[in-house]
């Protein structure tokens, strides 16, 4: 549902922010002070951040597709209502036309 996707998006956003902080600390270190494990950790965190961005993007795309689908459904409902009203008006006009000659016939009696 939309609420669950939004909550998941917020959770991923928080994870991404935390990951970015950790990467920033490692990126701010001078190359001379970085250990091999720091470099590996930096790469790992960057990959995690990329995955989080992909997941958030999927959520945004899903929400957008749901929004478009909802707009299309609303438009279809409005079209059906419009067509129904048009046919209803035509039926009323046809009924009135049929009644008119009958009234004239009765008045002429």
Secondary structure by P-SEA (a helix, b strand, c coil): caaaaaaaaaaaaaaaaaaaaaaaaaaacccccccaaaaaaaaaaaaaaaaaaaaaaaaaaaaaaaaaaaaaaaaaaaaaaaaaaaaaaaaaaaaaaaaaaaaaaaaac
